[in-house]
Amino acid sequence: MNSILNWIGTLDWGNVADWVSGIGSVIAIFFVYRQIKQQTDQHNEEKGHDFQIALSNRSINKEIVPVGNIMCGETEIFFFGTNSGMMPSSFKYIDIYTSESFEILKSNHKKSAIDHKFYDDPEGLDLEFEYSSGDKKNRFERILPGDISEEIVIPSKAVTQITNGKSKNLYVVYMDVLGVIYGKSFDLN
């Protein structure tokens, strides 16, 4: 034990100025790192994507002759995503959910982002849909700033049949590539 204390006593610990200079350097590096992180967060907040869902309904036009259309009493729900932010990003239409299922879905994805665990998501209404291009494959779509995604159309009748006519508060749900959930509420009544 004495040999260890003798060895420690022979070490040159420097003077007070060296210690103050070293501690000051570490503190300066910490504050520079903190400022860079704050500026990065502010930049991402101001210049990131701003995804919103536009949703409405309209009467369905049926073609009766090559030159004429007739409005029938049926309606369809149409929606698309908009990016009013400054950065492009990719988004995917997930499904239509009841308000209860939407809250569970949102909560699961928030928890998963924090603890990186997998949670069983509730089922959506699993409605058949069609993109405006005629494609039916559910895929991520890159949306540039100031641009919109492809329009998706679902017959209103299909939604009321699945919900058994009991119109609940429903949500159109999209997800970005990081798993963040976006929803827009609507009611068929």
N, C-alpha and C positions, 0 to 999 in steps of 0.2 A: 504494500500500500504506500509506503514511504517513497518507493521508487517512482510510482505514478505521480505523486505530489511533487517530487523533485523535477520530474520531466515537465509537468505543467508549469512549474515555476521558471523553467528555462525558456519557455516559449515567449516569443516577442509578440505581445498583444497589440502593439501600436500605441499611439497616443490618442487623446480625446478627440482631436481634430479628425483623425482617420475614421474613428467610429462615427462621429457626427456626419461626416461626408458620406460614408457608406449607408447609414440609415436614411439620410436625405435622398440619396439616389434611389433607394428602394421605394420610398414614398413617392418620389416624382414619377417613377415608372408606373406605380399603381394608379396615380391620378391621370396620367396620359392614357393608359388602357381604359379607364373608366370614361374619359371624355370621348375616346374613339367609339366605345360601345354605345354611348348615348347618341352620338351623331349618326351611327349606323341605324339604330332603332328609329330615330326621328326621320331619317331618309326613307327607310322602308315603310314607315307609316304614311308619309306624305307622298311618296312616289310609287307605292305598291299598287296592287290591283284593287279595284272596288267593284265587286261583283254584286249585281242586283238581278232579280227575276221579274220580268214583265209578263203579266198574265191577264187574259181577258176571255170573253166568249163571243161567239158570233153565230148567226143563222147559217145553216148549211145550204148552199146553192146546189140544185140538181139540174143537170143538163137534160132538156127534153128534146130539143132539136139542135142541130149543129150551130144555129145562130141564136138560140134563146136559152135562158136559164130561168128556173122557177125557184122561188124561196119556199122551202118546206118548213114545217113547224119545228124541226129538230135543230138543236144547237150543238156546237163543239167548243171545247176548251182549247185554247192555243196559248203557248208560252215560249219564251226564249230567255237566254241569259244575256246581260249587258255588262260590259267592262268600262266603267267611267274613270278608272284609275290611270296611272302613268306607266304601268308595266304590263306586258302580256302575261297571260297565265292560261292553264288548261282546266276545264271543268267538264263534268259528266252528269247527265240527268240520271237520277237514281230511280225514283218512283214517286207515287202519290201516297201519303201516309195520313192516318187520322192524327188528331192533335196529341193524343196520348202516346201513340207510337213515335211521333216526331220528337217529343220531349225525351223519350228513352234513347232514341237514336242519337240525338244531339249530345246527351249526357255521356253515352258510351264512347263517342268519338273524342270528347274532351278528356275523359278519364284515360283513354288509350294514349293520347298525346302526352300525358304526364307520366304514366307508369309503364307504358309500352307493353301492356297486356292486351290480349284479344278478348273482346266481349261479344256475346251473341246479340246481333242486331235484330230488332223486331221486323216482321214481314210487312212490306208495303201492300198496296191493293193489287199489285201485279197486273196493271192494265196494259192492254195492247196499245201501242202508239206508233206513230209514223213521223219521221222527219219530213220537212218540206221537200227534200230531194227524193222522197219515196223510200229511203233506206230505213230499216227497222232495227239495225244493230245499235246497241247501247255502247257508246264509246266516248273517250275523252276528246274534247274539242278545244283547240287553241283559240283564244279570243284576244285579239289585239286591243290596245287602248282605243276607246271610242267605237268599238265594233260590237256586233251582236252575234250570238250563236245561231245555229239553225233553228227554225221554228219547229215545235213539236205539237201535234194535234191529237186530241183524244175526244171521241164523241161523248157528250154529256150523258147520254143514255147509258153508256157503259159504266160510268161512275155511279149513277143512281141505282143501277141494277146491283152492283157489287155492295153498295152500302145499304141495300134493301129499302131504298126510298127514305131512310132516316138520314137526312142531310146533316152530317156532322161537320165540324170545322176541319177542313182538310188542308194539307200542305203539299205543294209541289216542292220536291227536294233535289238539290244538286250537291255535288261534292267536288272539291278541288283535288289536285294531285297530292296534297299533304294530308288529305282525309278530313279537312274542315267542312262542316255541313252548312248549307245555306237553304233556307226554306221561305216560301211565300204562302201565306194562308189564303184560303178562299172558301166560299160556301155556295152551294148550288141553288139555294133559295133566293 
